[in-house]
Amino acid sequence: MKLFRTLLLLLSVAMLAACAGKPARDALPASTVVAPQAAEQTVDAAAVTVQDAAGTATADGTQSTATASDDTTPTGAEDDFAALYGGPAPSAEGETAGAAASVTYDPWEKYNRGVHRFNNAVDRGVARPLATAYTNVVPQFARTGVSNFFSNLRSPLTMVNQLLQGHADDAWDTLGRFLMNSTFGIGGLFDPASKAMVPKRSEDFGQTLGTWGWRRSRYVELPFFGPRTVRDVFGLAGDIPLSPMRQIEMDKVRISLQGLQLVDMRAQLMAVDSLRDTAVDEYALTRDAWLQRRNYQIEKDLRRDRKHQDDDQTTIPVDAMPMPNWGD
């Protein structure tokens, strides 16, 4: 059992690239700002333009007279951005450039880079091979059922945080999703709530602290847990008592479920592995993308923006960590 726990702990580094996720279904707005480190990779992947009255300004500050295309088909750069940032890009409507941009606050960069190298080594040696085997052996419909199950299991935690944020109507939607998927969806394996157009969102206590006023927080990368901010580290303490999985007293059952959850989460990140592998500065890409996605989530909560559904978990949840229950 100790060996099994150790292997699962190593697997938790799957979310070191938590900035990534499933590709978004929404096209990017014309005014999206990305981190300068990401701009060093390719012109298509990072040269994001900002439209103004005088013309088009590129990421390096030069002016271009090119006009925006009326074609709504996402470009290669937009697809890369959607994959990296793990969900819909911030809406340009009613949003300032400062809210859309990712503010990098990384005074512990030297330490964070060392942890990132460790996480990457474990990811490439343990997590990625397991996720590859999982996708090769388990059919797509079964993997979808596993993802649905763990997403449904997080609904009570999301609901409580929505109430703490003052979003009672969102909490009501989440409760409806949980009840519908737990019954008609056979314990959450299926997702009839989405077919019924019930919004799907994900909230945690780190986001709640952000809506309460803790907006700017320094970046920190934790061993196995991956990208975080100091605010989100404190948020873990708020999520632990609300974790349904951590209420399971049988260690074998709980740890087996946690291991399956980690493999499933890592498998969902495989689509962006090639981008990470070819990045000029993979640490900076991971950090800046994760921070922008996190800032977007908090800004969305403050605006109570219901245009986009936040259905992707971008950080490894505390209930996925194979740790003994408190008080055992």
Beta strands, then each sheet from edge to edge (+ up, - down):
strand 1: 50-52
strand 2: 55-57
strand 3: 63-64
strand 4: 219-222
strand 5: 226-229
sheet 1: 1+ 2- 3+
sheet 2: 4+ 5-
end
